[in-house]
Structures are given as C-alpha cells and as structure tokens.
Amino acid sequence: MCNAVDLKSMSRILTVANVSTDVRIGKVKGFYITLRPVVSMVAIPWAAGMVILASALYGDFQGSMFSDSEFYLKFFLVIIAIFLGVAGGYALNDYFDYKVDRANPARTDKAANHSIERRTLLAYTLILGVPSMAIWFYLDIHTFAIAFVLFLCILAYSAWGKRNTPFSNLFVVAAVALMPIAVFHLYTPQLTLVVILLAAINLFFEPGFTWSGVCKDVEGDSKLGIPTLPLRYGIPITSRLILISWLLVVLLSLVLYFSTELSTIYLVGSTFAGLWLVALAAKFVREPTPEVGGSTFLKSTLWLWVFSLAVILDVVFLF
C-alpha cells in the first residue's frame, strides 16, 4: 500500500516537473520569437554598412579610419543601439497585440501563445529599448532626439495604427527612413544627398516588406477585424504596389552609385539585390496568394544582407 502511494506521489511530481519544464521551454521560445531573429539580425549588417559609409565620407580620423579607435567605438555602439531598438520595437508590438494574438492560438509565431504574460513583454521592451536610447544619448543629443521620434513612430503604429487604418505601416516607413539620418548625423550635421538617398531607399523598401508580411495574415486579420491594406484593397492590388515600391528601390540604388564614389562592388551587389527584390515582387503579382506573400516577406530580407555587404566591401576596398 505504501509503495502504491509513493508511486502515485512520484508520478504527480514528475507530471508537475514536466509541465513546469514545458512552460519554461515555451517561454524561452516565446522570447526568441519576440526578437524576430530573421528580421532583427538583418539590422546588424545594415547598421554596419551605414556607419562604415558615413565614416568614409564624413569621418574625421587621424590616418585610416580602420586604425582609429573612435571608429570602432561608434561602429559597435551604433550596431548595438539599432539591434536593441529593432528587437524592442517588436516586443512593444507584441505587447499591444497580446489580446489579439491570444484570441488566435493557431499563431504559434506570436509570444502571447507561449506562456508569456503581457506585462513581461512590456518589461522586455524596456530591457531592450532603454539601453538603446541610452546609447544614442551617449553618442549625441541630437541623434537621441531623432531616435526618440523614431520610437514615437513605432509606438503610434503598434498602439493605434494597426487597428485603425490600412496605411498604418506609414508609421514604420517614417521610422525606417529616419534611421540613416540618425546614423549620419553622428558624422555630419548636414542633410546630404547621400543621407536623403539612403532614407529614400529605406522608405520604398519598407512598404513592400511590411505589406508582403501582412498578406500572409489576411485570414486571421479578417476574423479579428483588423483593417490591413490587402483586406481593404485585395492582395492583387497590394502585390502591384509592392512591385512599384521595389522598382523605386532599384532606381534609387543606382542614383546612389552615381552620386558617390562607390565603385563596381557596390554597383554589382546592389543591382543583384535589387533584381532579386523585383523578381520576388513579380512572382507575387503572378501568384497573389497569402502563401507567396509570406515567402516574399522572408526572402526579401536577403536584399538587406546583399545591399549592406556590397556597401561594406566597396568601402573597405575603396578606402
């Protein structure tokens, strides 16, 4: 009898332990999902490319910038600030989307469905966002002000825009366009042609990136009454807007080449990346389905990698 009771007690303990382990694993997975690693990691080469180009064009170094400690200090601080800011933005977005995501348990790509409380997501936002803003403040007060406006854009998108207008991504577009302005302001107070072109490239890449991602969520958004662009105007029209947007990215990338001392490496790399974007958009126009939209969203991150690496390698070999 005693042995039977002991076995039952042991069974309950093991069951509780297994449930506790599953919850912990679920939370770890939820935090990982919140980071959006596929997208957030892209911020690293993009930030590196902007810092290296800004340093090469406007930096004041004693000798080669690659042998100057000030270059490396700003280089690493800017990359950390941008990565933390992007990741924090996604955590903030998940905080405001918490109830919507919980109502849709099929969305296993959302942190809310992995045993994470809403207040924990807010804490996660602060853990990521506060150090990011502190770095910008340390680097330059004016750059900090730009970064704060960028944060307000993301806040407006997450807290209000997504549930009230099909053009909510314009808040994100504004934020992304401000990013190169913030970085280049560390090296020159002037709003130069190069900065304007990089901001414009960001401005036209982002709508296609966001819209393609939204297209894969049309079924869930329809049930929840979220007024996204593909729900309001249809996926076929949205796919055409993406194609137009990314054609402008290719054009502006070429204008950047002719407006700077960037050479063949950048030209080849940016052109290849641009054609990749256009090919993705063209396929989406031919097959305007949620599945192709989701695929376009993920695959378009390759453009950021190739474009950024083209800038980095060109500057390294040119300067």
ZISULKA-V587975 format. One record per residue. RES is the residue in one letter. NEAR is the number of other ideal C-beta (glycine too) atoms within 10 Angstrom. Layout:
# ZISULKA-V587975
<<RES & NEAR> <RES & NEAR>>
This chain:
# ZISULKA-V587975
<<M & 5> <C & 6> <N & 7> <A & 8> <V & 9> <D & 10> <L & 10> <K & 10> <S & 10> <M & 10> <S & 10> <R & 10> <I & 10> <L & 10> <T & 10> <V & 10> <A & 10> <N & 10> <V & 10> <S & 10> <T & 10> <D & 11> <V & 13> <R & 11> <I & 12> <G & 15> <K & 16> <V & 13> <K & 16> <G & 21> <F & 16> <Y & 12> <I & 19> <T & 27> <L & 19> <R & 19> <P & 12> <V & 10> <V & 17> <S & 20> <M & 17> <V & 20> <A & 21> <I & 17> <P & 18> <W & 26> <A & 24> <A & 19> <G & 25> <M & 25> <V & 25> <I & 23> <L & 28> <A & 24> <S & 24> <A & 22> <L & 18> <Y & 16> <G & 19> <D & 10> <F & 14> <Q & 8> <G & 7> <S & 9> <M & 18> <F & 15> <S & 10> <D & 16> <S & 8> <E & 13> <F & 18> <Y & 13> <L & 11> <K & 20> <F & 17> <F & 14> <L & 16> <V & 22> <I & 19> <I & 15> <A & 26> <I & 25> <F & 20> <L & 21> <G & 26> <V & 25> <A & 24> <G & 25> <G & 25> <Y & 23> <A & 24> <L & 24> <N & 22> <D & 24> <Y & 21> <F & 20> <D & 22> <Y & 20> <K & 11> <V & 18> <D & 20> <R & 13> <A & 12> <N & 19> <P & 10> <A & 9> <R & 16> <T & 11> <D & 11> <K & 20> <A & 30> <A & 24> <N & 18> <H & 20> <S & 16> <I & 23> <E & 12> <R & 17> <R & 10> <T & 18> <L & 24> <L & 16> <A & 13> <Y & 23> <T & 22> <L & 13> <I & 13> <L & 22> <G & 19> <V & 12> <P & 15> <S & 21> <M & 18> <A & 13> <I & 21> <W & 26> <F & 15> <Y & 12> <L & 20> <D & 17> <I & 9> <H & 13> <T & 21> <F & 18> <A & 14> <I & 17> <A & 24> <F & 14> <V & 14> <L & 22> <F & 19> <L & 13> <C & 21> <I & 23> <L & 17> <A & 17> <Y & 24> <S & 23> <A & 15> <W & 13> <G & 19> <K & 23> <R & 16> <N & 11> <T & 16> <P & 18> <F & 14> <S & 21> <N & 23> <L & 17> <F & 21> <V & 22> <V & 21> <A & 19> <A & 24> <V & 24> <A & 21> <L & 18> <M & 22> <P & 24> <I & 18> <A & 26> <V & 26> <F & 26> <H & 19> <L & 21> <Y & 20> <T & 15> <P & 11> <Q & 11> <L & 12> <T & 17> <L & 12> <V & 20> <V & 23> <I & 17> <L & 18> <L & 26> <A & 20> <A & 18> <I & 24> <N & 22> <L & 19> <F & 21> <F & 25> <E & 20> <P & 23> <G & 29> <F & 25> <T & 21> <W & 24> <S & 27> <G & 17> <V & 25> <C & 28> <K & 21> <D & 21> <V & 20> <E & 12> <G & 16> <D & 19> <S & 13> <K & 10> <L & 15> <G & 9> <I & 19> <P & 15> <T & 23> <L & 22> <P & 25> <L & 19> <R & 12> <Y & 13> <G & 14> <I & 23> <P & 12> <I & 13> <T & 27> <S & 26> <R & 16> <L & 17> <I & 28> <L & 19> <I & 12> <S & 20> <W & 29> <L & 17> <L & 18> <V & 25> <V & 20> <L & 14> <L & 23> <S & 24> <L & 14> <V & 14> <L & 23> <Y & 19> <F & 8> <S & 14> <T & 20> <E & 12> <L & 22> <S & 13> <T & 12> <I & 18> <Y & 25> <L & 17> <V & 13> <G & 22> <S & 26> <T & 17> <F & 14> <A & 23> <G & 24> <L & 13> <W & 18> <L & 28> <V & 16> <A & 12> <L & 24> <A & 24> <A & 15> <K & 16> <F & 28> <V & 16> <R & 9> <E & 14> <P & 19> <T & 15> <P & 16> <E & 10> <V & 20> <G & 24> <G & 16> <S & 17> <T & 25> <F & 24> <L & 14> <K & 15> <S & 23> <T & 14> <L & 15> <W & 26> <L & 22> <W & 17> <V & 20> <F & 27> <S & 24> <L & 18> <A & 24> <V & 26> <I & 20> <L & 15> <D & 26> <V & 24> <V & 12> <F & 10> <L & 14> <F & 15>>
